[in-house]
Amino acid sequence: MRVVVTGGAGFLGSHVVDRFRARGDDVTVPRSATHDLRRREACTRLLTEAQPDLVVHCAVNGGGIGYMRQHPGSVLYDNVTMGTELLEACRVAEVAKFIGVSSVCAYPRIVPMPMREESLFEGYPEPNNATYGLSKRMLMEQGKAYKAQYGMSSVFPMPTNLYGPRDDFDPERSHVVPALIRKCLEARDRGDDHITAWGTGSATRELLFVEDCADAILAMADRWDDPAPVNIGNGQEFTIKELVETVAEVCGFEGEVRWDTTKPDGQPRKCLDTSRARDGFGWEAQVDLRQGLARTVAWYEQQG
């Protein structure tokens, strides 16, 4: 196939590119310097140049809770505009299939556990990242509407919190796992007696190794053709306290963990029902948390 992967130089996108190329597909990776996906002309030009059979939209303006709280306007504008313009350009160009990578941030803040796709519109997203979650809801609704009116094929994986090699370890943008890994390694190397973690430690998260997510996207490209959103996770729920302790152990940091309760916990719980992915296209996560963390730490330390 001819495949376009937006965000293909980024965290998830680069792993998706690797998998398509490994099986012999012709992959185009646009860069923002030459293709600003917020502009219809740039989207149209990209599709004219690449002539893709499939577009996988991984490009995103996002980050951890701190970044989302500081940039709610640009997060909303950039993600809504990129998704809207790219999906419309794909419709006009008659691209055979569109995969729009969504997020569990689209779920309501309070929702029955485990999270099921049917609960997506039962409330407002977690306020700290609401504009990001709402932008993902809009993308999925656009795909559903285009299927109904035009018969266009679009599918929407909703990954839980991703981590793994090539993640963003910049303190200004990083999510919880890379932020903790960097903090623990730096504290270990300095000989610090403690680290400080955000919140109370009581919130829970489900974490997915990035390569598992890339495999899910490949499976959806081949075996799924329904615009209904699909949870992508492993169904294993950990408290942030348990996560911090595991990261510290994998990193070899033996000091104390102190909790800064003036900082937000974020969404109280995240745990997914992944039966739609398992039953619909035969995908299940393969990498457990400790194994994934060890591989991530090893990659990060190799970067020097």
C-alpha positions as a Markdown table, in Angstrom:
| # | Residue | x | y | z |
|---|---|---|---|---|
| 1 | Met | 0.0 | 0.0 | 0.0 |
| 2 | Arg | 0.9 | 3.7 | -0.3 |
| 3 | Val | 0.5 | 5.0 | 3.3 |
| 4 | Val | 0.8 | 8.6 | 4.7 |
| 5 | Val | 1.5 | 8.8 | 8.4 |
| 6 | Thr | 1.1 | 12.3 | 9.8 |
| 7 | Gly | 3.3 | 12.7 | 12.9 |
| 8 | Gly | 5.4 | 9.9 | 11.5 |
| 9 | Ala | 8.6 | 11.4 | 13.0 |
| 10 | Gly | 7.0 | 11.6 | 16.5 |
| 11 | Phe | 6.6 | 9.1 | 19.3 |
| 12 | Leu | 3.7 | 6.8 | 18.2 |
| 13 | Gly | 3.9 | 7.7 | 14.5 |
| 14 | Ser | 7.6 | 6.6 | 14.2 |
| 15 | His | 6.7 | 3.1 | 15.4 |
| 16 | Val | 3.7 | 3.0 | 13.1 |
| 17 | Val | 6.0 | 3.9 | 10.2 |
| 18 | Asp | 8.4 | 1.2 | 11.1 |
| 19 | Arg | 5.7 | -1.5 | 11.0 |
| 20 | Phe | 4.3 | -0.4 | 7.6 |
| 21 | Arg | 7.8 | -0.2 | 6.1 |
| 22 | Ala | 8.8 | -3.6 | 7.6 |
| 23 | Arg | 6.1 | -5.3 | 5.6 |
| 24 | Gly | 7.0 | -3.5 | 2.4 |
| 25 | Asp | 4.5 | -0.6 | 2.3 |
| 26 | Asp | 5.5 | 2.7 | 0.7 |
| 27 | Val | 5.2 | 5.3 | 3.5 |
| 28 | Thr | 5.3 | 9.1 | 3.3 |
| 29 | Val | 5.9 | 11.1 | 6.4 |
| 30 | Pro | 5.0 | 14.8 | 5.9 |
| 31 | Arg | 6.8 | 17.4 | 8.1 |
| 32 | Ser | 5.1 | 20.5 | 9.5 |
| 33 | Ala | 7.7 | 22.8 | 7.9 |
| 34 | Thr | 6.4 | 21.9 | 4.4 |
| 35 | His | 2.9 | 20.6 | 5.2 |
| 36 | Asp | 1.0 | 22.6 | 7.8 |
| 37 | Leu | -2.0 | 20.3 | 8.3 |
| 38 | Arg | -4.1 | 23.1 | 9.7 |
| 39 | Arg | -4.3 | 24.4 | 6.1 |
| 40 | Arg | -6.5 | 22.8 | 3.5 |
| 41 | Glu | -4.1 | 23.6 | 0.7 |
| 42 | Ala | -1.3 | 21.8 | 2.5 |
| 43 | Cys | -3.5 | 18.7 | 3.1 |
| 44 | Thr | -4.6 | 18.6 | -0.5 |
| 45 | Arg | -1.0 | 19.0 | -1.8 |
| 46 | Leu | 0.2 | 16.2 | 0.5 |
| 47 | Leu | -2.5 | 13.8 | -0.9 |
| 48 | Thr | -1.8 | 14.8 | -4.5 |
| 49 | Glu | 1.9 | 14.2 | -4.0 |
| 50 | Ala | 1.6 | 10.9 | -2.1 |
| 51 | Gln | -1.5 | 9.4 | -3.7 |
| 52 | Pro | -2.1 | 7.2 | -0.6 |
| 53 | Asp | -4.4 | 4.3 | -0.2 |
| 54 | Leu | -4.4 | 4.9 | 3.6 |
| 55 | Val | -3.8 | 7.9 | 5.8 |
| 56 | Val | -2.9 | 7.4 | 9.5 |
| 57 | His | -3.3 | 10.6 | 11.4 |
| 58 | Cys | -0.9 | 10.5 | 14.4 |
| 59 | Ala | 0.1 | 14.2 | 14.4 |
| 60 | Val | -1.0 | 16.0 | 17.6 |
| 61 | Asn | -0.4 | 19.1 | 19.7 |
| 62 | Gly | -0.3 | 17.6 | 23.2 |
| 63 | Gly | 1.6 | 16.7 | 26.3 |
| 64 | Gly | 1.2 | 16.0 | 30.0 |
| 65 | Ile | -1.2 | 17.7 | 32.4 |
| 66 | Gly | 1.1 | 20.7 | 32.9 |
| 67 | Tyr | 1.3 | 21.3 | 29.2 |
| 68 | Met | -2.4 | 20.9 | 28.6 |
| 69 | Arg | -3.3 | 23.4 | 31.4 |
| 70 | Gln | -0.9 | 26.0 | 30.0 |
| 71 | His | -2.0 | 25.7 | 26.4 |
| 72 | Pro | -5.7 | 24.9 | 26.2 |
| 73 | Gly | -6.4 | 27.3 | 23.3 |
| 74 | Ser | -3.7 | 26.2 | 21.0 |
| 75 | Val | -4.3 | 22.5 | 21.8 |
| 76 | Leu | -7.9 | 22.9 | 20.9 |
| 77 | Tyr | -7.3 | 24.9 | 17.7 |
| 78 | Asp | -4.4 | 22.9 | 16.3 |
| 79 | Asn | -6.0 | 19.5 | 16.9 |
| 80 | Val | -9.5 | 20.3 | 15.7 |
| 81 | Thr | -8.2 | 22.1 | 12.7 |
| 82 | Met | -5.7 | 19.4 | 11.7 |
| 83 | Gly | -8.3 | 16.7 | 12.0 |
| 84 | Thr | -11.1 | 18.6 | 10.2 |
| 85 | Glu | -9.0 | 19.7 | 7.3 |
| 86 | Leu | -7.2 | 16.4 | 6.8 |
| 87 | Leu | -10.2 | 14.3 | 6.9 |
| 88 | Glu | -12.1 | 16.5 | 4.5 |
| 89 | Ala | -9.1 | 16.5 | 2.1 |
| 90 | Cys | -9.1 | 12.7 | 2.3 |
| 91 | Arg | -12.8 | 12.6 | 1.4 |
| 92 | Val | -12.4 | 14.9 | -1.5 |
| 93 | Ala | -9.3 | 12.9 | -2.7 |
| 94 | Glu | -11.2 | 9.6 | -2.3 |
| 95 | Val | -8.6 | 8.1 | 0.0 |
| 96 | Ala | -9.7 | 4.5 | 0.6 |
| 97 | Lys | -9.2 | 4.6 | 4.4 |
| 98 | Phe | -8.5 | 7.0 | 7.2 |
| 99 | Ile | -7.2 | 6.1 | 10.6 |
| 100 | Gly | -7.6 | 8.9 | 13.1 |
| 101 | Val | -5.7 | 8.2 | 16.3 |
| 102 | Ser | -7.9 | 9.4 | 19.2 |
| 103 | Ser | -7.3 | 9.2 | 23.0 |
| 104 | Val | -8.9 | 8.0 | 26.2 |
| 105 | Cys | -8.8 | 11.7 | 27.2 |
| 106 | Ala | -12.0 | 12.0 | 25.2 |
| 107 | Tyr | -13.8 | 10.0 | 27.9 |
| 108 | Pro | -15.8 | 11.8 | 30.7 |
| 109 | Arg | -14.0 | 12.5 | 33.9 |
| 110 | Ile | -16.3 | 10.3 | 35.8 |
| 111 | Val | -17.4 | 7.1 | 34.0 |
| 112 | Pro | -18.1 | 3.5 | 35.0 |
| 113 | Met | -15.1 | 1.2 | 35.1 |
| 114 | Pro | -13.8 | -0.4 | 33.0 |
| 115 | Met | -14.3 | 2.3 | 30.4 |
| 116 | Arg | -16.5 | 1.1 | 27.5 |
| 117 | Glu | -16.9 | 2.9 | 24.2 |
| 118 | Glu | -20.6 | 3.4 | 24.7 |
| 119 | Ser | -19.8 | 5.7 | 27.7 |
| 120 | Leu | -17.9 | 8.2 | 25.6 |
| 121 | Phe | -20.6 | 11.0 | 25.6 |
| 122 | Glu | -22.0 | 10.4 | 29.1 |
| 123 | Gly | -20.2 | 13.5 | 30.6 |
| 124 | Tyr | -17.5 | 16.2 | 30.2 |
| 125 | Pro | -13.8 | 15.2 | 30.0 |
| 126 | Glu | -11.3 | 15.8 | 32.8 |
| 127 | Pro | -11.0 | 19.6 | 32.9 |
| 128 | Asn | -7.1 | 19.6 | 32.9 |
| 129 | Asn | -7.1 | 18.2 | 29.4 |
| 130 | Ala | -10.6 | 18.8 | 28.3 |
| 131 | Thr | -9.8 | 20.8 | 25.1 |
| 132 | Tyr | -7.6 | 17.9 | 23.9 |
| 133 | Gly | -10.3 | 15.3 | 24.7 |
| 134 | Leu | -13.0 | 17.4 | 23.0 |
| 135 | Ser | -10.9 | 17.8 | 19.8 |
| 136 | Lys | -10.7 | 14.0 | 19.6 |
| 137 | Arg | -14.4 | 13.6 | 20.1 |
| 138 | Met | -14.9 | 16.0 | 17.2 |
| 139 | Leu | -12.6 | 14.0 | 14.9 |
| 140 | Met | -14.5 | 10.8 | 15.7 |
| 141 | Glu | -17.8 | 12.4 | 15.1 |
| 142 | Gln | -16.7 | 13.8 | 11.8 |
| 143 | Gly | -15.6 | 10.3 | 10.7 |
| 144 | Lys | -19.0 | 8.9 | 11.8 |
| 145 | Ala | -20.8 | 11.6 | 9.9 |
| 146 | Tyr | -18.7 | 11.0 | 6.7 |
| 147 | Lys | -19.4 | 7.3 | 6.8 |
| 148 | Ala | -23.1 | 8.0 | 7.1 |
| 149 | Gln | -23.3 | 10.6 | 4.3 |
| 150 | Tyr | -20.4 | 9.6 | 1.9 |
| 151 | Gly | -19.7 | 6.0 | 2.8 |
| 152 | Met | -16.1 | 7.0 | 3.6 |
| 153 | Ser | -14.0 | 4.4 | 5.5 |
| 154 | Ser | -12.5 | 5.8 | 8.7 |
| 155 | Val | -11.6 | 4.1 | 12.0 |
| 156 | Phe | -10.6 | 5.5 | 15.3 |
| 157 | Pro | -8.3 | 3.7 | 17.9 |
| 158 | Met | -8.5 | 5.3 | 21.4 |
| 159 | Pro | -5.2 | 4.4 | 23.1 |
| 160 | Thr | -4.7 | 4.7 | 26.8 |
| 161 | Asn | -1.6 | 6.4 | 28.2 |
| 162 | Leu | 1.3 | 5.4 | 26.0 |
| 163 | Tyr | 5.0 | 5.0 | 27.0 |
| 164 | Gly | 8.1 | 3.5 | 25.5 |
| 165 | Pro | 11.2 | 4.2 | 23.4 |
| 166 | Arg | 11.2 | 7.6 | 21.6 |
| 167 | Asp | 8.8 | 9.2 | 24.0 |
| 168 | Asp | 9.2 | 12.9 | 24.8 |
| 169 | Phe | 11.2 | 13.3 | 28.0 |
| 170 | Asp | 11.1 | 17.1 | 27.9 |
| 171 | Pro | 9.8 | 18.2 | 31.4 |
| 172 | Glu | 7.6 | 20.8 | 29.7 |
| 173 | Arg | 5.7 | 18.3 | 27.6 |
| 174 | Ser | 6.3 | 14.8 | 29.0 |
| 175 | His | 3.5 | 12.5 | 30.2 |
| 176 | Val | 3.7 | 10.6 | 33.5 |
| 177 | Val | 6.0 | 7.7 | 32.6 |
| 178 | Pro | 8.8 | 9.6 | 30.9 |
| 179 | Ala | 8.6 | 12.4 | 33.5 |
| 180 | Leu | 9.0 | 9.8 | 36.3 |
| 181 | Ile | 11.8 | 7.9 | 34.5 |
| 182 | Arg | 13.8 | 11.1 | 34.0 |
| 183 | Lys | 13.2 | 12.3 | 37.6 |
| 184 | Cys | 14.2 | 8.9 | 39.1 |
| 185 | Leu | 17.4 | 8.5 | 36.9 |
| 186 | Glu | 18.5 | 12.1 | 37.6 |
| 187 | Ala | 17.9 | 11.7 | 41.3 |
| 188 | Arg | 19.8 | 8.3 | 41.3 |
| 189 | Asp | 22.8 | 9.8 | 39.5 |
| 190 | Arg | 22.9 | 12.8 | 41.9 |
| 191 | Gly | 22.5 | 10.7 | 44.9 |
| 192 | Asp | 19.4 | 12.5 | 46.1 |
| 193 | Asp | 17.5 | 11.1 | 49.0 |
| 194 | His | 14.0 | 11.8 | 47.6 |
| 195 | Ile | 11.9 | 12.8 | 44.6 |
| 196 | Thr | 8.7 | 14.8 | 44.5 |
| 197 | Ala | 5.7 | 13.4 | 42.6 |
| 198 | Trp | 2.5 | 15.2 | 41.6 |
| 199 | Gly | -0.8 | 14.7 | 43.4 |
| 200 | Thr | -1.8 | 12.2 | 46.0 |
| 201 | Gly | -0.8 | 9.0 | 44.2 |
| 202 | Ser | -4.3 | 7.6 | 44.4 |
| 203 | Ala | -5.4 | 8.2 | 40.8 |
| 204 | Thr | -5.1 | 5.2 | 38.6 |
| 205 | Arg | -3.8 | 4.7 | 35.1 |
| 206 | Glu | -3.7 | 2.0 | 32.4 |
| 207 | Leu | -0.4 | 2.1 | 30.5 |
| 208 | Leu | 0.3 | 0.7 | 27.1 |
| 209 | Phe | 3.7 | 0.1 | 25.5 |
| 210 | Val | 3.9 | 2.1 | 22.3 |
| 211 | Glu | 4.8 | -0.9 | 20.1 |
| 212 | Asp | 1.6 | -2.7 | 21.2 |
| 213 | Cys | -0.3 | 0.4 | 20.0 |
| 214 | Ala | 1.4 | 0.4 | 16.7 |
| 215 | Asp | 0.5 | -3.2 | 16.2 |
| 216 | Ala | -3.1 | -2.4 | 17.0 |
| 217 | Ile | -3.1 | 0.3 | 14.3 |
| 218 | Leu | -1.8 | -2.1 | 11.7 |
| 219 | Ala | -4.5 | -4.6 | 12.7 |
| 220 | Met | -7.2 | -1.9 | 12.3 |
| 221 | Ala | -5.8 | -1.0 | 8.8 |
| 222 | Asp | -6.1 | -4.6 | 7.7 |
| 223 | Arg | -9.2 | -6.0 | 9.6 |
| 224 | Trp | -11.5 | -3.2 | 10.9 |
| 225 | Asp | -13.9 | -0.9 | 9.0 |
| 226 | Asp | -16.2 | 0.7 | 11.5 |
| 227 | Pro | -16.1 | 4.3 | 12.6 |
| 228 | Ala | -17.1 | 3.4 | 16.1 |
| 229 | Pro | -14.2 | 4.2 | 18.5 |
| 230 | Val | -12.1 | 1.3 | 19.7 |
| 231 | Asn | -10.3 | 1.2 | 23.1 |
| 232 | Ile | -6.7 | 0.2 | 22.8 |
| 233 | Gly | -5.2 | -0.9 | 26.1 |
| 234 | Asn | -4.4 | -3.9 | 28.2 |
| 235 | Gly | -7.0 | -3.7 | 30.9 |
| 236 | Gln | -4.5 | -3.5 | 33.7 |
| 237 | Glu | -5.0 | -0.6 | 36.2 |
| 238 | Phe | -2.2 | 0.8 | 38.5 |
| 239 | Thr | -2.3 | 3.6 | 41.0 |
| 240 | Ile | 0.1 | 6.4 | 40.4 |
| 241 | Lys | 1.8 | 5.4 | 43.7 |
| 242 | Glu | 2.3 | 1.8 | 42.4 |
| 243 | Leu | 3.6 | 3.2 | 39.1 |
| 244 | Val | 6.1 | 5.6 | 40.9 |
| 245 | Glu | 7.4 | 2.7 | 43.0 |
| 246 | Thr | 7.8 | 0.4 | 40.0 |
| 247 | Val | 9.6 | 3.1 | 37.9 |
| 248 | Ala | 11.9 | 3.9 | 40.8 |
| 249 | Glu | 12.8 | 0.2 | 41.2 |
| 250 | Val | 13.5 | -0.3 | 37.5 |
| 251 | Cys | 15.6 | 2.9 | 37.5 |
| 252 | Gly | 17.6 | 1.8 | 40.6 |
| 253 | Phe | 16.4 | 4.8 | 42.7 |
| 254 | Glu | 16.2 | 3.9 | 46.4 |
| 255 | Gly | 15.2 | 7.2 | 47.9 |
| 256 | Glu | 11.9 | 8.5 | 49.3 |
| 257 | Val | 8.9 | 9.6 | 47.3 |
| 258 | Arg | 7.3 | 12.8 | 48.5 |
| 259 | Trp | 3.8 | 13.8 | 47.2 |
| 260 | Asp | 3.0 | 17.4 | 46.2 |
| 261 | Thr | -0.7 | 17.5 | 46.8 |
| 262 | Thr | -1.0 | 21.0 | 45.5 |
| 263 | Lys | -0.6 | 19.5 | 42.1 |
| 264 | Pro | -3.6 | 17.8 | 40.3 |
| 265 | Asp | -4.2 | 14.1 | 40.1 |
| 266 | Gly | -5.9 | 14.4 | 36.7 |
| 267 | Gln | -8.6 | 11.9 | 35.9 |
| 268 | Pro | -9.4 | 9.8 | 39.0 |
| 269 | Arg | -9.3 | 6.4 | 37.2 |
| 270 | Lys | -8.5 | 5.0 | 33.8 |
| 271 | Cys | -9.0 | 1.4 | 32.9 |
| 272 | Leu | -10.4 | 0.1 | 29.6 |
| 273 | Asp | -12.6 | -2.6 | 28.4 |
| 274 | Thr | -10.7 | -3.8 | 25.3 |
| 275 | Ser | -13.1 | -6.5 | 24.2 |
| 276 | Arg | -14.1 | -4.6 | 21.0 |
| 277 | Ala | -10.4 | -4.7 | 19.8 |
| 278 | Arg | -10.0 | -8.4 | 20.8 |
| 279 | Asp | -13.3 | -9.6 | 19.2 |
| 280 | Gly | -13.3 | -7.2 | 16.3 |
| 281 | Phe | -9.8 | -7.6 | 14.8 |
| 282 | Gly | -8.0 | -10.0 | 17.1 |
| 283 | Trp | -5.6 | -7.6 | 18.8 |
| 284 | Glu | -4.4 | -7.9 | 22.4 |
| 285 | Ala | -1.5 | -6.2 | 24.2 |
| 286 | Gln | 1.7 | -8.3 | 24.6 |
| 287 | Val | 4.1 | -6.3 | 26.7 |
| 288 | Asp | 3.6 | -6.0 | 30.5 |
| 289 | Leu | 4.4 | -2.9 | 32.5 |
| 290 | Arg | 7.7 | -4.0 | 34.1 |
| 291 | Gln | 9.1 | -5.3 | 30.8 |
| 292 | Gly | 8.0 | -2.2 | 28.9 |
| 293 | Leu | 9.5 | 0.1 | 31.6 |
| 294 | Ala | 12.8 | -1.8 | 31.5 |
| 295 | Arg | 13.0 | -1.4 | 27.7 |
| 296 | Thr | 12.1 | 2.3 | 27.9 |
| 297 | Val | 14.7 | 3.0 | 30.6 |
| 298 | Ala | 17.3 | 1.2 | 28.6 |
| 299 | Trp | 16.5 | 3.2 | 25.4 |
| 300 | Tyr | 16.6 | 6.5 | 27.3 |
| 301 | Glu | 19.9 | 5.8 | 29.0 |
| 302 | Gln | 21.4 | 4.9 | 25.6 |
| 303 | Gln | 20.6 | 8.4 | 24.3 |
| 304 | Gly | 23.2 | 9.8 | 26.7 |
